[in-house]
Every structure is written in C-alpha cells, then in structure tokens.
Amino acid sequence: MAGLSLRCGDCGVQLRSVEEAQAHAEATSHTNFAESTEAVLNLICADCGKPCRSQTEVDLHTKRTGHAEFTDKTMEAAKPIDLEAPLKPAAEAMDVDASGSGEPQEMVAPEVNKEMLADLEAMGFSTARATRALHFSGNSTIEGAINWLSEHQDDPDIDEMPMVPANTNTDANKPSLTPEEKKIKAQELRERARKKKEEEERRTEREKEKERIRIGKELLEAKRMEEANERKRMIELRRLEKEEEKRAREKIRQKLEEDKAERRRKLGLPAEDPAASKPSPPPPVEEKKSALPVRPATKADRMRDCLRNIKQQNKEEDAKVKRAFQTLLTYIGNVVKNPDEEKYRKIRLSNATFQERVGNLGGIQFLELCGFEKLEDNEFLFLARDKVDKAILNTAGAELNSAITNPFFGVL
C-alpha cells in the first residue's frame, strides 16, 4: 500500500504529493525522499476556513489574524500517494481525460531535462531507462535519478518509455505551493539548519573546554609532584651535608685529643683526666678556621660562594645582580628542559647582552661550575651533551632560586 505522505530525508519535512516533493526539491536541492505512513496535517480555521498543514502555519495564522480555533480534518483529506502511475496497455494509446468527458487523449513521452538525459545516456543508460528515472525522480538531479534506478532496476517495465497525457505533460512538474508557503518552508529549513549548526558549535566548544581543563589539571599535578620531589631531594641533600660536616668535626676533635695526649706523654706529664676540667670551647671563629681545611667543599658550596662573590662585588647594583641570577637560571633551565638542543648548550662570549647581564658581573665562573667549558678560541661557552648532569644543574637552579628569593643572601 502506498504511503500517505512523502518525507524529505535531508530536513524531515512531510509533503502531501509528488508535485510538492518536486517543488521542495527545486527550492532546497534536496533529493532524498521516502514514503511515509503519516498524513500531512489538514487543520481548518473555524473562523475563516483557511487550511493549515503544520503547527508552524497554525501559529503564523493565529499571530496574524488572532484566530485560534482549528478543526482537524487530516484523516478526511489523507489520500495514498502512488509514486508510479499504473501503466496503460500498449494497445490503449488513447485514454479518457480526467474530466470524464470520454474524449480520447494523446499519450506522449514526458519532458525531462535534456542535459541530465544526455549525461545519463553517456553513463551507459538507455534513453527509455534514463527518461523513466528522471520522470519518476522529479526531474531534479542526476543523483536522484541514479538512486531511483538502483531501487527499481528489477522492475519489468524498466526499459519501456513512460507515457503521459499530452495536455498534462507541461504541467506535471509545476509546484503546487504558493509563494508564501514556499517562503515559510524555506525559512523553516534555514532556521533548523542554523540551530543545528549552533548546537554543534556549542557541543564542540564544550568538548574543547573539557579537554583544556583536563590537560591543565594534569600539567598542574605533574608540576606539583616534580616540585615535591625536588624539595625532598634538597632536604635529603642538606641532611647528608650536615652529617658529613658532623663526622668531619668529630674526626678533627678526636685527632686533636690524640695529639694532645701524645705531646703530654712525650713531656712525661700524666694523662689528663677528662673529668677534671674541660677546656673552654674555642671561639666559633677558631673552630670554623680549624674545620675549613678538613671539610671537603661540595659543588653546591662552590656555587653558593660564587653567587655570594657576585653579590658582594656589586653591592650597589642589586637590580643588575638579580637580573644576572635570573639570566643564569634561564640558561640552566633551558638546558634541563632541552638537553639535546645544542643552541641551549652554546653561548657566544662576545654577545653584548650576555656580557652586560652575566659576563661583566662574574657569572662565567658559575656556568663553568655547571659544566660549561670555553672552547679553544675562547669565543663560546659550550656544554657537551655527554657532560650534561641534571643533578648538578638542578643544584645550580636551587642555589640561584635561593639567591634570588633570600633578601639576606650575600649580606654577611
């Protein structure tokens, strides 16, 4: 059984007849139509009798006239749609007209688009098959005709030329919609397409924002973990240095006690009773002097002393000193982040900016402590890839951060 309406597969609008489908195709270039069992609405205004076929038309009519009562006669006006008219026997070349007058009518081949017919024939379709496809697909597009052929290629009359009454041939493809109805339909389609596009853009933007938030959280968490690990490492480094210093002082104290006992033994004096009297502890300055030759100077100590010297030698230029420390921190950070990039491991000594910010203030010695070496021509400071030690560079970064943030650094 044929359907009660035609549905456009591109925009979803329901059409009452093949003629309306053809007019819709001409207005929107849509070609994907299918039969539907749902009838097109037929709402009659109780005040003026105007028929409306959709809720949009009802709303528009009510807005313009104020009429709000409508009678639903959809099922009364619903008629099955037959996409293909029944074929007449070959002997009946003449038929009666639609008015029932009984006068014979001449049957002729339907008029179709000549250019599309030629294109279909060039593709290998026969004239009869191409004409039939264009006629029954609405004579709209090549794609529509080819789709019709693929769906009806097994029809027994597929290669027969379709025939239509001569007096209706020119009116077969005329649209039945009024200009106002066409404008309403076109406006509906444009509005629907605009809303769909806006919704898609909003959905895409929401997805992008969620992705940006997720990536930002991951980066913040990674940075937090890296900073926590660096703090733990520096705390452990300080603890080991203090333990080393404590052991060195204990060894010095034991050595001094042994030397003192040996001298008393050589002089024939009795051994000193530890409980008798303890010598007053040496002044802090003397203890520091006795400890300095024994305690090994670590890389961090040497870096700290280098930065302290820069600070003390430029006491009246705090801004330049801070800028020099920040520049050195940038050099070190670039090497840590990009150890394989040679441009971050090579510094031209004759560069005016480098000399103004770092070289003239004594920063070259600090870079050499980080592993940089002067090339033979003394034109560049270069850090070889195999000599990049991230532990040393991280220590240098920690010392620079301390020198920048500590307001009392280098004062004493």
Order of alpha helices (4+ residues) and beta strands (2+ residues): beta-beta-alpha-beta-beta-beta-alpha-beta-alpha-beta-beta-alpha-alpha-alpha-beta-alpha-alpha-alpha-alpha-beta-alpha-alpha-beta-beta-alpha
